[in-house]
Amino acid sequence: MLLSALLGTLGSVSLMAQSTNVYSLNAVGYINVTVQPGFNIVSCPLIASPDNTLNTLLTNGTGQYKKWQFWGFTGGQYKEEIGTAAGWNGGGTSVLAPGQAAWLFNPGSAPSNIIFVGTVPSGSLTNTIVSNSFNLVSSILPTSGDIITNTLMSFKTQTKKDQVWMYDAVAKAYKETLATATGGWNNGDPVQATVGGGFWYFNAQATNNQWVESFSVGQ
């Protein structure tokens, strides 16, 4: 079965996501993420093996990512790891699970390509967006586009004064949009531009916001 709007046909057996940088066979595959010079917001919408730690996702045992910086954001705080000639200075224990996003700094002068390998999440998938705070998030699924109208992302739980901040790593600039009293957005629907991207979401609500996505291989 084709993976519906998430995955489209690639040849006779392989499956490819909406964006041409995602490839999968039976919901197991890889994504290519282009990392621009400087800071980028990235995500890994795949379940990696054995885990989604930095050591697994961006193995740096021989200094492949020397001088790169990874900034995870959880609980309202950053955790920084810097690449050295022999690994990550924080031990590479930071986690980038599906639905989370992080800053990744490319110290080079040209874009670099990284590859994440793993299984596409399935079932009913809940991303908890913490109340009264900024959250660095992404779609749990390897998809991109308008987070409201994309049938996989289908984000519908915004309320007045919620904010989305999308960062353009090429322009080095944010686009901000604010949820209105009528449930719309004052600057157009938020768009996650790339698979493996992410964005800031400020949840102005008094309770945690539950962003629920759903996918099964048989869709």
C-alpha positions as CSV (number, residue, x, y, z in Angstrom):
1,M,0.0,0.0,0.0
2,L,1.2,3.5,-0.7
3,L,1.7,5.6,2.4
4,S,-0.9,8.0,1.2
5,A,-0.1,11.7,1.5
6,L,3.0,10.9,3.5
7,L,4.6,8.7,0.9
8,G,4.3,8.4,-2.8
9,T,5.5,5.9,-5.4
10,L,9.2,5.6,-6.1
11,G,9.7,2.9,-8.7
12,S,7.7,-0.3,-8.1
13,V,8.6,-1.1,-4.5
14,S,10.1,1.9,-2.8
15,L,8.1,4.8,-1.3
16,M,8.9,8.5,-1.3
17,A,7.4,11.2,0.9
18,Q,5.8,14.4,-0.4
19,S,9.2,16.0,-0.5
20,T,11.8,14.3,-2.8
21,N,14.3,14.0,0.0
22,V,12.5,11.2,1.9
23,Y,12.7,7.6,0.8
24,S,11.2,4.6,2.4
25,L,10.3,0.9,1.9
26,N,7.5,-0.4,4.1
27,A,7.8,2.7,6.3
28,V,11.5,2.1,7.1
29,G,13.8,4.5,5.3
30,Y,15.8,7.7,5.5
31,I,15.6,11.4,5.1
32,N,18.1,13.9,3.7
33,V,18.2,17.2,5.6
34,T,20.1,20.1,4.1
35,V,21.9,22.1,6.8
36,Q,22.7,25.7,5.8
37,P,25.8,27.5,7.1
38,G,25.1,28.9,10.5
39,F,22.0,28.1,12.6
40,N,19.2,25.8,11.4
41,I,16.2,24.3,13.1
42,V,16.1,20.6,12.5
43,S,14.2,17.5,13.5
44,C,14.3,13.7,13.0
45,P,10.8,12.4,12.3
46,L,12.0,8.8,12.3
47,I,12.5,6.3,15.1
48,A,16.2,5.5,14.9
49,S,18.0,2.4,16.2
50,P,19.0,1.9,18.9
51,D,17.8,5.3,20.0
52,N,17.4,9.0,18.9
53,T,20.4,10.3,20.8
54,L,22.8,12.6,19.1
55,N,25.5,9.9,19.1
56,T,23.2,7.7,17.0
57,L,21.8,10.4,14.7
58,L,25.1,12.3,14.1
59,T,27.9,9.9,14.9
60,N,31.0,11.9,15.6
61,G,33.6,9.4,16.8
62,T,36.3,10.6,14.4
63,G,35.4,14.3,14.4
64,Q,33.0,14.3,11.4
65,Y,31.1,17.1,13.1
66,K,34.0,19.0,14.7
67,K,32.9,22.5,15.6
68,W,29.3,21.8,14.9
69,Q,26.9,22.8,17.6
70,F,23.7,21.1,18.7
71,W,21.2,23.0,21.0
72,G,18.4,20.9,22.3
73,F,15.5,22.7,24.1
74,T,13.5,21.0,26.7
75,G,11.8,22.1,29.9
76,G,12.4,25.7,28.9
77,Q,16.2,25.3,28.9
78,Y,18.9,24.6,26.3
79,K,21.4,21.8,26.4
80,E,24.4,22.5,24.2
81,E,26.8,19.9,22.7
82,I,29.8,20.9,20.6
83,G,31.5,18.5,18.2
84,T,35.2,17.8,18.9
85,A,37.8,15.7,17.2
86,A,36.7,12.7,19.2
87,G,33.0,13.0,19.7
88,W,30.5,15.4,21.3
89,N,31.6,17.3,24.4
90,G,28.3,16.6,26.1
91,G,28.6,12.8,25.5
92,G,26.2,12.8,22.6
93,T,23.3,12.0,25.0
94,S,21.0,14.7,23.8
95,V,17.8,13.3,22.4
96,L,16.0,14.4,19.2
97,A,12.9,12.3,19.1
98,P,10.1,12.6,16.5
99,G,8.1,15.8,17.3
100,Q,11.1,17.5,18.9
101,A,13.2,20.1,17.1
102,A,16.6,21.6,17.9
103,W,19.1,24.1,16.7
104,L,22.0,22.7,14.6
105,F,24.9,25.0,13.8
106,N,26.9,24.3,10.6
107,P,30.3,26.1,11.0
108,G,31.1,25.7,7.3
109,S,30.7,28.2,4.5
110,A,28.5,25.9,2.3
111,P,25.3,23.8,2.9
112,S,25.9,20.3,4.2
113,N,23.7,17.2,3.9
114,I,22.9,14.9,6.8
115,I,21.0,11.7,6.7
116,F,18.6,10.3,9.3
117,V,17.7,6.6,9.2
118,G,14.8,4.9,10.9
119,T,11.2,3.8,11.0
120,V,8.2,6.1,10.3
121,P,6.1,6.6,13.5
122,S,2.6,5.2,13.3
123,G,-0.6,5.1,15.2
124,S,-2.1,8.0,17.1
125,L,0.8,10.4,17.8
126,T,0.6,13.1,20.4
127,N,3.0,16.0,20.6
128,T,2.5,17.9,23.9
129,I,3.0,21.6,23.6
130,V,3.6,23.0,27.1
131,S,1.4,25.8,28.3
132,N,2.5,29.4,28.8
133,S,5.9,28.9,27.2
134,F,7.9,28.5,24.0
135,N,8.3,25.0,22.6
136,L,10.7,23.9,19.8
137,V,8.7,21.4,17.9
138,S,8.1,19.7,14.5
139,S,5.7,17.3,12.9
140,I,6.2,13.8,14.4
141,L,5.8,12.5,10.8
142,P,8.2,13.0,7.9
143,T,6.1,15.4,6.0
144,S,6.0,19.1,5.3
145,G,3.7,21.9,4.3
146,D,0.8,23.9,5.8
147,I,0.4,22.4,9.3
148,I,-3.3,23.2,9.3
149,T,-4.4,21.8,6.0
150,N,-1.9,19.0,5.6
151,T,-4.1,16.0,6.4
152,L,-1.3,14.2,8.3
153,M,-0.3,17.2,10.5
154,S,-3.9,18.5,10.8
155,F,-3.1,21.0,13.6
156,K,-6.4,22.4,14.8
157,T,-6.0,23.2,18.5
158,Q,-4.7,26.8,18.4
159,T,-6.4,29.5,20.4
160,K,-6.1,33.3,20.4
161,K,-2.6,34.6,21.1
162,D,-0.8,31.4,20.3
163,Q,2.3,32.2,18.2
164,V,4.3,30.3,15.6
165,W,7.8,31.4,14.6
166,M,9.2,29.8,11.5
167,Y,12.9,30.3,10.9
168,D,14.4,30.6,7.4
169,A,18.0,29.3,7.6
170,V,18.9,30.8,4.2
171,A,17.5,34.3,4.9
172,K,18.4,34.1,8.6
173,A,15.1,35.5,9.5
174,Y,11.8,34.6,11.3
175,K,8.3,34.7,10.0
176,E,5.8,35.1,12.9
177,T,2.1,34.4,12.8
178,L,-0.4,34.9,15.6
179,A,-3.6,32.9,16.2
180,T,-6.7,35.1,16.1
181,A,-10.0,35.0,18.1
182,T,-11.7,33.3,15.2
183,G,-9.2,30.4,15.1
184,G,-7.3,31.6,12.1
185,W,-3.8,33.1,11.7
186,N,-3.1,36.7,11.1
187,N,-0.1,36.1,8.8
188,G,-1.4,33.1,6.9
189,D,-1.3,29.4,8.0
190,P,2.1,28.3,9.5
191,V,4.1,26.2,7.0
192,Q,6.8,23.7,8.0
193,A,8.8,24.2,4.8
194,T,10.9,21.1,4.9
195,V,10.8,17.5,6.1
196,G,13.3,17.4,9.0
197,G,12.6,21.0,9.8
198,G,10.8,22.6,12.8
199,F,9.6,25.7,14.4
200,W,8.9,27.6,17.7
201,Y,5.4,27.4,19.1
202,F,4.3,29.7,21.9
203,N,1.3,28.1,23.7
204,A,-0.6,31.0,25.3
205,Q,-3.1,28.6,26.7
206,A,-3.4,27.8,30.5
207,T,-3.1,24.1,29.8
208,N,-0.9,22.0,27.6
209,N,-1.8,21.8,24.0
210,Q,-2.1,18.3,22.5
211,W,-1.1,18.2,18.8
212,V,-2.4,14.8,17.6
213,E,-1.2,13.3,14.3
214,S,-2.3,9.9,13.0
215,F,-0.7,7.5,10.5
216,S,-0.7,3.8,9.6
217,V,1.2,2.0,7.0
218,G,-2.1,0.8,5.4
219,Q,-3.4,4.4,4.8
